[in-house]
């Protein structure tokens, strides 16, 4: 696995952590499911964000960030990769 993939994944995880810290406690939707194992794999640089993780975070972060910022950090770096 190329080292740059590991670093891109870790940067995506750091972005998620930062944005989660900025969310209002009562702003989360009650039926929102964030796959924690996907977060762990991303933190460790072992896997790209899953489609399920991206969809969940898109709903959650809609309260805090714009679509362009979200795409820049969690979608575009992983587009066209075979191991997603």
Residue frames as qw, qx, qy, qz and C-alpha x, y, z in Angstrom:
[[0.000, 0.891, 0.454, 0.000, 0.00, 0.00, 0.00],
 [0.412, 0.513, -0.040, 0.752, 1.57, 3.32, -1.05],
 [0.334, -0.297, -0.487, 0.750, 2.42, 5.61, 1.86],
 [0.123, -0.071, -0.116, -0.983, 0.57, 8.52, 0.26],
 [0.519, -0.384, -0.615, -0.453, -2.71, 6.54, 0.49],
 [0.541, -0.400, -0.620, 0.402, -2.15, 6.02, 4.21],
 [0.205, -0.184, -0.205, 0.939, -1.50, 9.73, 4.76],
 [0.282, -0.212, -0.376, -0.857, -4.54, 10.83, 2.71],
 [0.576, -0.437, -0.669, -0.174, -6.72, 8.50, 4.75],
 [0.478, -0.367, -0.503, 0.620, -5.30, 9.77, 8.03],
 [0.031, -0.011, 0.023, 0.999, -5.87, 13.36, 6.93],
 [0.436, -0.352, -0.532, -0.634, -9.49, 12.52, 6.13],
 [0.589, -0.456, -0.641, 0.184, -9.89, 11.02, 9.61],
 [0.322, -0.231, -0.297, 0.869, -8.37, 14.14, 11.21],
 [0.183, -0.178, -0.278, -0.926, -10.82, 16.27, 9.22],
 [0.549, -0.443, -0.635, -0.314, -13.73, 14.17, 10.49],
 [0.531, -0.390, -0.548, 0.515, -12.56, 14.51, 14.11],
 [0.145, -0.074, -0.084, 0.983, -12.23, 18.26, 13.77],
 [0.341, -0.252, -0.395, -0.815, -15.69, 18.68, 12.27],
 [0.575, -0.437, -0.690, -0.047, -17.33, 16.38, 14.84],
 [0.400, -0.294, -0.455, 0.739, -15.92, 18.55, 17.61],
 [0.043, 0.018, -0.075, -0.996, -17.68, 21.56, 16.07],
 [0.341, -0.391, -0.709, -0.477, -21.14, 19.99, 15.91],
 [0.444, -0.379, 0.281, -0.761, -23.82, 21.16, 18.32],
 [0.167, -0.096, 0.945, -0.265, -24.68, 18.33, 20.69],
 [0.501, 0.396, 0.618, -0.458, -28.38, 18.51, 19.90],
 [0.394, 0.577, -0.309, -0.646, -27.86, 18.89, 16.13],
 [0.013, -0.200, 0.948, 0.247, -27.44, 15.20, 15.28],
 [0.694, -0.037, -0.335, -0.636, -30.27, 13.29, 13.71],
 [0.668, -0.342, 0.552, -0.364, -31.52, 10.47, 15.95],
 [0.941, 0.203, 0.255, -0.087, -31.53, 7.85, 13.18],
 [0.392, 0.801, -0.452, -0.013, -28.02, 8.64, 11.98],
 [0.943, -0.234, 0.186, 0.147, -25.62, 5.69, 11.90],
 [0.225, 0.836, -0.500, -0.035, -21.88, 6.27, 11.57],
 [0.972, 0.040, -0.217, 0.079, -19.96, 3.02, 10.94],
 [0.437, -0.837, 0.327, 0.027, -17.29, 3.11, 13.63],
 [0.827, -0.125, 0.431, 0.339, -15.22, 0.32, 12.10],
 [0.564, 0.683, 0.223, 0.407, -14.94, 2.41, 8.93],
 [0.117, -0.962, 0.157, -0.188, -13.66, 5.32, 11.04],
 [0.718, -0.543, 0.404, 0.162, -11.09, 3.05, 12.68],
 [0.797, 0.231, 0.384, 0.405, -9.82, 1.80, 9.31],
 [0.321, 0.866, 0.093, 0.372, -9.59, 5.37, 8.04],
 [0.396, -0.886, 0.237, -0.056, -7.75, 6.51, 11.18],
 [0.746, -0.370, 0.492, 0.256, -5.23, 3.71, 10.75],
 [0.195, 0.643, -0.490, -0.555, -4.82, 4.48, 7.04],
 [0.385, -0.069, 0.913, 0.113, -6.00, 1.01, 6.04],
 [0.278, 0.509, 0.776, 0.247, -9.05, 1.88, 3.92],
 [0.040, -0.236, -0.225, -0.945, -10.68, 4.74, 2.08],
 [0.392, 0.113, 0.475, -0.780, -13.94, 6.05, 3.51],
 [0.218, 0.298, 0.917, 0.149, -16.82, 3.72, 2.62],
 [0.135, -0.400, -0.479, -0.770, -19.84, 4.97, 0.71],
 [0.496, -0.650, -0.575, -0.045, -21.90, 4.42, 3.87],
 [0.490, -0.459, -0.243, 0.700, -19.51, 6.50, 5.97],
 [0.159, 0.058, 0.255, 0.952, -19.47, 9.31, 3.41],
 [0.280, -0.530, -0.573, -0.560, -23.28, 9.36, 3.20],
 [0.533, -0.645, -0.503, 0.215, -23.66, 9.43, 7.00],
 [0.433, -0.372, -0.095, 0.816, -21.10, 12.18, 7.44],
 [0.060, 0.290, 0.410, 0.863, -22.63, 14.20, 4.60],
 [0.396, -0.679, -0.535, -0.310, -25.92, 14.23, 6.53],
 [0.603, -0.603, -0.323, 0.411, -24.23, 15.01, 9.81],
 [0.436, -0.249, 0.081, 0.861, -21.83, 17.67, 8.54],
 [0.121, 0.617, 0.523, 0.575, -24.54, 19.42, 6.53],
 [0.352, -0.876, -0.323, 0.071, -25.06, 21.46, 9.69],
 [0.520, -0.697, 0.136, 0.475, -21.47, 22.68, 9.80],
 [0.307, -0.385, 0.539, 0.684, -19.71, 22.62, 6.41],
 [0.559, 0.556, -0.117, -0.604, -20.53, 23.33, 2.81],
 [0.942, 0.266, 0.196, -0.061, -20.69, 20.75, 0.06],
 [0.560, 0.738, -0.331, 0.183, -17.46, 21.95, -1.59],
 [0.186, -0.662, 0.651, -0.321, -15.45, 21.63, 1.61],
 [0.824, -0.134, 0.489, -0.253, -16.91, 18.18, 2.31],
 [0.878, 0.478, 0.023, 0.005, -16.13, 16.95, -1.22],
 [0.302, 0.804, -0.465, 0.214, -12.57, 18.34, -1.00],
 [0.267, -0.554, 0.715, -0.333, -11.76, 16.33, 2.12],
 [0.588, -0.087, 0.750, -0.288, -13.84, 13.17, 1.91],
 [0.797, 0.470, 0.339, -0.172, -14.72, 12.48, -1.72],
 [0.516, 0.817, -0.242, -0.081, -12.28, 13.91, -4.26],
 [0.126, -0.674, 0.728, -0.006, -9.06, 12.45, -2.75],
 [0.513, -0.102, 0.846, -0.101, -10.54, 8.96, -3.12],
 [0.714, 0.539, 0.097, -0.436, -12.24, 9.17, -6.53],
 [0.693, 0.587, -0.389, -0.155, -11.20, 6.63, -9.12],
 [0.125, -0.515, 0.829, -0.180, -9.31, 4.41, -6.70],
 [0.634, 0.028, -0.719, -0.282, -9.72, 0.67, -7.04],
 [0.409, -0.082, -0.820, 0.393, -9.43, -0.16, -3.32],
 [0.283, -0.230, 0.191, -0.911, -12.35, 1.95, -2.13]]
